[in-house]
Amino acid sequence: MSEWVIVGAILANSATLFLMGFDRFHSMRLMDVIDHFFTIFFILEIGVKVREYGWKGYMSNSGNKFDFILVAISTPSLFEIFISIPDISYLLVFRLMRVFRILRFMRFIPNINKLIEGVSRAVRASVFVFAALFIYNILLAVLSSYLFRAAAPEYFGDPLISLYSIFQIFTLEGWNEIPMAIVNNTETDPIVAGFSRLFFALVVLSGGIFGFSIVNAIFVDEMVSDNNDEMEAKIDLLNKKVDELLKNQK
């Protein structure tokens, strides 16, 4: 089966799922029929490949495994063709899973295997930094909850709410609104207001700028490390050739 046919089917199925997100098309029986057609088409595609390569040969390819999982989780939605089942409960879950079939298009991206390997390598290298940043988030959340729960209970009413608020500050998303809420509730106490400004400025610098910069630097460095290794190998080979040429001239 031609890969371009598969690409066309994936794009057409993606367009169908997109249209089914609108109420106008979601209730149309024709759209359900088209979507079920694509589900059956992808099942047949798996059957053709298994017949051609064998089960072990088919599953030895990571892209085929990915395709198989996505098709498998969307297949139960076909039951509504044969059985009259209300479109509720678990059936909705299976219908939502069909959206993930759009991800099958990723396997046609050039060098996608190297990209996935790079992301996997970067995640492994960053896991301890992520853990340290998460622990730091927890410590600040507990401390902030005790310090500011009375002044801003909507942000620091308990450690769990405080955990989200501190993470929001780390991401620099509207972080200035949080200290301003505390300042507005403590207008009669300039010392508390000044301390809150200083405290959250340090949180932004330590977690939002310094912490996330370290995570980003490690992640990007590991993502491109494969390219660096190839470049270093080429440079080493070039140096060896230059040394051999110099020896031959002597």
Secondary structure, 3 states (H helix, E strand, C coil): CCHHHHHHHHHHHHHHHHHCCCHHHHCCHHHHHHHHHHHHHHHHHHHHHHHHHCHHHHHCCHHHHHHHHHHHHHHHHHHHHHCCCCCCHHHHHHHHHHHHHHHHHHHHCCCHHHHHHHHHHHHHHHHHHHHHHHHHHHHHHHHHHHHHCCCCHHHHCCHHHHHHHHHHHHCCCCCCHHHHHHHHHCCCCHHHHHHHHHHHHHHHHHHHHHHHHHHHHHHHHHHCHHHHHHHHHHHHHHHHHHHHHHHHHC
